[in-house]
Amino acid sequence: MPRLGVNIDHVATLREVRKGIEPEPVFAALICEASGADSIVVHLREDRRHIKERDLYILKEVVKTKLNLEMSVANEIVEIACKVKPDQATLVPEKRQELTTEGGLDVVANFKRVKQVVSQLEKHGIAVSLFIDADKKQIDASKKVGVKMIELHTGKYADAKNDREQDKYFRELQAASRYARSKGLLVNAGHGLNYYNVSRVAGIKEIEELNIGYSIVCRAVLVGLDRAVKEMRMLIG
């Protein structure tokens, strides 16, 4: 049964709609942990559109499970990560105009910089994961960089327009998971997963952890965060 990482970025998004003080992401993190989340995930974006440094520093103090910081390889963000020292950092690509992360990190094309950042973070005791597409070349490059884990981008599977397309992308995730494990890498997955498509991916035995945020926060608006996390936990189980 995969672990569940809950991304609380969009609790902060709701706060930023009016630039107010609520809802408080830290309170959301505590509810998620009490409801069965195995880790708390946040993305400190360069444009600070949701999570702020303040949130990150407080989360580091209060999260009792695992704090997973999604981040770009920009110097400023790397420096902040080295100060905060989250339990884990997941390197992701980042574009200013995107609504959400559009694809996996191109480790092949950015090998030198990624390797440099991985080394810098690990020197500060931070475990590092790379968010990549389900592609053998990216898996091989991730292994060469020296990380011990990756997170497979599940966006294509989640956005599939029909069953045949979903089957295709599911098989890609399945094959990539097996290949990565054969290379000695731990495999996590996430992006776009929801209450209707998560069970199938959770059934891939090589996957250790699923990181899910938007769909949980959306459901929480209707049923409450406690119930939303518990329902996702049940589906994964």
JOWO-V35691 format. One record per backbone hydrogen bond with DSSP energy under -0.5 kcal/mol. CO is the residue of the C=O (numbers start at 1). NH is the residue of the N-H. E is the energy in kcal/mol with one decimal. If there is no record, write none. Layout:
{{CO/NH/E} {CO/NH/E}}
This chain:
{{3/5/-0.5} {3/210/-2.6} {4/6/-0.5} {4/38/-3.0} {4/39/-1.2} {5/7/-0.6} {5/212/-2.7} {6/8/-0.6} {6/41/-2.6} {8/11/-1.4} {8/12/-1.1} {9/12/-0.5} {9/13/-1.6} {10/14/-1.4} {11/15/-1.5} {12/16/-2.4} {13/17/-1.0} {14/18/-0.5} {15/18/-0.9} {15/20/-2.0} {23/25/-0.6} {24/27/-0.6} {24/28/-1.7} {25/29/-2.3} {26/30/-1.9} {27/31/-2.1} {28/32/-2.6} {29/33/-2.4} {30/34/-2.2} {31/35/-1.3} {32/37/-2.6} {33/36/-1.3} {39/6/-2.5} {40/68/-3.1} {41/8/-2.1} {42/44/-0.6} {42/70/-3.2} {43/45/-1.3} {43/51/-0.5} {45/48/-1.2} {52/56/-1.9} {53/57/-2.5} {54/58/-2.2} {55/59/-2.8} {56/60/-2.1} {57/61/-1.0} {58/62/-1.8} {59/63/-2.8} {66/40/-3.1} {66/68/-0.6} {67/69/-0.6} {67/87/-0.6} {67/88/-2.1} {68/42/-2.0} {68/70/-0.7} {69/90/-2.7} {70/44/-1.4} {71/92/-2.7} {74/78/-2.4} {75/79/-2.4} {76/80/-1.9} {77/81/-2.5} {78/82/-2.2} {79/83/-1.3} {80/84/-2.8} {81/85/-3.0} {87/127/-1.8} {88/69/-2.9} {89/91/-0.6} {89/129/-2.7} {90/71/-2.4} {91/131/-2.4} {95/98/-0.7} {105/107/-1.5} {106/110/-1.5} {108/111/-0.9} {110/114/-2.7} {111/115/-2.7} {112/116/-1.9} {113/117/-2.4} {114/118/-2.8} {115/119/-2.2} {116/120/-2.0} {117/121/-2.7} {118/122/-2.6} {119/123/-1.7} {120/124/-0.6} {121/124/-1.2} {121/126/-1.8} {122/125/-1.9} {125/127/-0.5} {127/89/-2.7} {128/148/-0.6} {128/149/-0.7} {129/91/-2.6} {130/132/-0.9} {130/151/-2.8} {131/105/-3.7} {132/153/-2.6} {133/135/-2.5} {135/139/-2.2} {136/140/-2.9} {137/141/-2.1} {138/142/-2.2} {139/143/-2.1} {140/144/-2.0} {141/145/-2.0} {142/146/-1.1} {142/147/-1.2} {148/186/-2.7} {149/130/-1.0} {150/188/-2.5} {151/132/-2.2} {152/154/-0.6} {152/190/-2.1} {154/158/-2.5} {155/159/-2.3} {157/160/-1.1} {162/166/-2.3} {163/167/-2.7} {164/168/-1.9} {165/169/-2.1} {166/170/-2.4} {167/171/-2.4} {168/172/-1.6} {169/173/-2.1} {170/174/-2.6} {171/175/-2.7} {172/176/-2.5} {173/177/-2.4} {174/178/-2.0} {175/179/-2.5} {176/180/-2.7} {177/181/-2.1} {178/182/-2.1} {179/183/-1.0} {180/183/-0.5} {180/185/-2.4} {181/184/-1.8} {186/150/-2.3} {186/188/-0.5} {187/208/-3.9} {187/209/-0.7} {188/152/-3.0} {189/211/-2.4} {190/154/-1.9} {194/198/-1.6} {197/201/-0.8} {198/202/-2.6} {199/203/-1.0} {200/203/-0.5} {201/204/-1.9} {203/205/-0.8} {204/207/-1.8} {206/187/-0.6} {208/3/-3.0} {209/189/-2.2} {210/5/-3.0} {210/212/-0.6} {211/191/-0.7} {212/7/-2.1} {213/217/-2.5} {214/218/-2.6} {215/219/-2.1} {216/220/-2.2} {217/221/-1.3} {218/222/-0.6} {219/222/-1.1} {219/223/-2.6} {220/224/-2.0} {224/228/-2.2} {225/229/-2.4} {226/230/-2.1} {227/231/-2.6} {228/232/-1.7} {229/233/-2.7} {230/234/-2.1} {231/235/-2.0} {232/236/-2.3} {233/237/-1.8}}
